[in-house]
Amino acid sequence: MKDFLYEYKIPIIFALLGLLLAILFMSLGFWKTILVIILVGLGAFVGFIVKDIGIFN
């Protein structure tokens, strides 16, 4: 089982991301899902900048 997960790690991750995206589209709708994706990306971007600057160190 461990070999299976190691060999197919990337396809499994993208399948789960696709499932999450499909659930968001079905429950929230297209534009709200796009807004969630943009805000998550913006939050990750700000997080990387804060990490590089070292504000919380």
N, C-alpha and C positions, 0 to 999 in steps of 0.2 A: 504494500500500500504506500509506503514511504517513497519507493522508487517511482510509482505511478504519479504521485503528487509532485515530485521533483522534476520528472520528465515533462509533465503537462501543466506546470505552474502558470505560465503566461496565458495559455488559452482558458484556464479555469478562472483566472483573475478577470480577464476581459469578458467572459461569459457572465460572471457575477455583476460586473459593471453594466453590461447590457440589460440584465434582469432588473437592476436598480433603476436604470434609465426608463425602461418600459413601465415599471410600477409608477414612477413619477409622472410620466406622460399620461397614464391612465387615470391617476388620482388627481393631479393638479391641473393638467392641461398643458398645451405647448408653451405658451408664453411664460407662465409661472415656472415651468421647469427650466426654461432658458434663463430666467432671472436667478433661480437657485444655482445653476451651473456657473453663471457669471460671478455671483457673490462668493461662491466657494473658491473659485479661481482667484478672485481679488483678495480674499482672506489668506489664501496660501501664499500669494505674492507678497503681501504685507508681512506675513510671518517669516518668509525668507529674508526680507530686508531687515527686519528687527533682529533676526539671528545674526546676519552679517555685521550689523552695526554693533551688536552686543549690548543693547540697552539693559537687559535683565541680568547681565553677568556681574 
